[in-house]
Amino acid sequence: MDPTDPAAILAGLIRCPSVTPQEGGALALLEALLARQDFEVARPVFSETGTEPVENLFARLGDDGPHLVFAGHTDVVPPGDLAAWSHGPFAASIAGGEMIGRGAVDMKGGIAAFAAATARYVRKHAAPRGQLSFLITGDEEGPAVNGTVKLLDWARERGERFDACLVGEPTNPEALGDMIKIGRRGSLSCEVRVAGLQGHVAYPHLADNPVRSAVQIAEALLATPLDGGTEVFQPSNLEITAIETGNPSVNVIGARCSVFFNVRFNDLWTVETLKAELAERIAAGAASERLRPARPAAAYDLVWRDRPSEAFSTKGEAGTKGAALTDALVAAIAEKTGRAPQLSTSGGTSDARFIKDHCPVIEFGLVGKTMHMSNERVALSDLEGLTEIYEAFIARWFAANA
């Protein structure tokens, strides 16, 4: 396999059925590719009670100096209904100038492009004056328990220190060069378990319908916007995702009702300040008499979901590592595409939320329109274009950090 050819690398990766948490041969392929280029490669496996063990990869070129790391994942979501695919999801078929396969854009394509860009850079300039690493997990699309978090801790324990990180997630909405993610909103989820008193619907005075309280709590959560947004973040958003009773009977008032919600929040909040605000709103909704006249406040429990994520942004003040990282990528994109990318914090969460605690991190990859869809695919021209951007970025970053 030509290490400078991103299409050949991507085809090899797609043909590895690495559905989370299966390695599927993808990390083995990447290990062999990088080892032939003098990278020092490690394949740590992490596990935790109640979860599947996950294989990961860390590969480093160079022993000292400024350290740039590329992060990503080789695991993919399941292909779903095979009949919905025009070609096999793990065949890496090419049709109409596009490569089709699960993981083509999310995110084996980004890994292939960066691997090829690294090989091209080294052939032209020799090894960089510093360190260049790959930090690749097999647990991003899954529970994210035995992947990047543990891999970062493992790297730190063995003395690795990173100056900057680029995550190769598909960030562009329409065309290559549209958008760089310079941060992500936080995410907080909760279940409000509302207690009631079971009874017959014809005798509501003898029961206490928890759905009434649940509706009041949902209204209290939604009635007032959390904030108006900031310079780099859109307004925080709360969505009620389910109201469940577990009661299929139409003539029975149930004994319980749960309200589920998620908040994607900006840097005006921390997890703790947001919890406090939401708890106040929930208490007000439970105490309301609008739908429960002359009744005491409803009883409820709050069940906050584990492992919420904080909002973060890689700020670009002049002279900072974050500025050097962002500026190098913006310049590389402008050089190769002529576009001025939007610096955004939109979208969901990614493993960048873990990397931010170790070094400045930004995200840039392919166009993400087909990620997680049947017939996920990438234009070969985009794959080559991303490789060229990455190569220019590597050169600019090491030059700025010499």
Secondary structure by P-SEA (a helix, b strand, c coil): cccccaaaaaaaaaacccccccccaaaaaaaaaaaaaccbbbbbbbbcccccbbbbbbbbcccccbbbbbbbbccccccccccccccccccccccccccccccccccaaaaaaaaaaaaaaaaacccccbbbbbbccccccccccccaaaaaaaaaaacccccbbbbbccccccccccccccbbbbbbbbbbbbbbbbbccccccccccaaaaaaaaaaaaccccccccccccccbbbbbcccccccccccccccbbbbbbcccccccccaaaaaaaaaaaaaaaaaccccccccccccbbbbbbcbbbbbbbbccccccaaaaaaaaaaaaaaaccccccccccccccccccccccccbbbbbbccccccccccccccaaaaaaaaaaaaaaaaaaaaaac
